[in-house]
């Protein structure tokens, strides 16, 4: 390009020019130099575009914008947008646009939100669902519509088992996954054999403690009753539920709560000093995930042990890059597991669109491309299990600590690699 520019200038100067022509020549040369610096070709014309020329690809993001899980929905949305932005919101020669709808909490609201994005907004695929009942309750409609769908959080086991659909894959977890290794860890590695179950009484809570109980009792542990089962969502006083913990008869508790339920429970437990009276506070990682710890600060249960497929402190390049960029992009907001799930959901969409070169009319072929997506995620190895349409992933054992730089967070102390839902 530099040679072309030099020859052009010499030819014009050799012809002789007056002052006005010389100024025009200078502007022409400057424009050519700018084009050259951008990698363009000054002889090719200026009408070309480097943007996508295929049809718009619309993703219906059905996530909570209000209610108990609003913060979780925000994190997932942020994570999705962060990855889409990193690829200039395009893949497979198509511009990617997110169309949002508020999942809320009630199933009727989630159904209405789903039908809105499908029937009114005419999206090409759906991604989202935080609540297990909402994901399960929309399954038949999405399957009947043959709507490509990625579940970005809800862990209801049936979607990986009896209710598996060829049009629905999950980028998050099944409720079985984070809790199943914890039963073995608590009974065998910690030697704690008397545990009381504490959980929000709905699908995710029931399935999570059942998975823990399965391996805990198999390893010689005993569940000490009665269970402490709170309503979902619990907008009232948590005092009677905290006081129902049998501190004098147990080695510890195993808990599943998430979002504002976990926040209100842990604040009340700290106020009453209840959890300091048991040797072990354990649970599914959502109980003390970053969104919860940020809300309760010094009410955090120091030393609590939980299982989850990610931790803020996970020491890998992929994770540290993600954590740093997320905080910068969202004004100091700390990353959490929900943001990671959103980030990975968007990457699956982009990789699959690129694989099919943007051609998604054959929906089963597009789902096949989704099933083959694999990469190094902030959480570690990411791949799908063809038997369950669910992620195979590492479950990390995490301990609540206070870090001088990060504040209250979870430190990885052990891990169980390659955990796959049994599919039955």
Helices and strands as residue ranges (DSSP letters): H 2-15, H 19-37, E 57-63, H 70-86, E 90-91, E 94-102, H 107-115, I 116-120, E 125-128, H 132-144, E 149-151, G 157-160, E 168-170, H 175-184, I 185-189, E 194-200, H 203-218, E 222-223, E 228-230, H 239-243, E 252-256, H 259-272, G 275-277, E 280-284, G 285-288, H 290-296, G 297-299, E 305-308, H 317-329, H 337-355, H 363-371, E 375-377, E 380-385, E 390-403, E 407-419
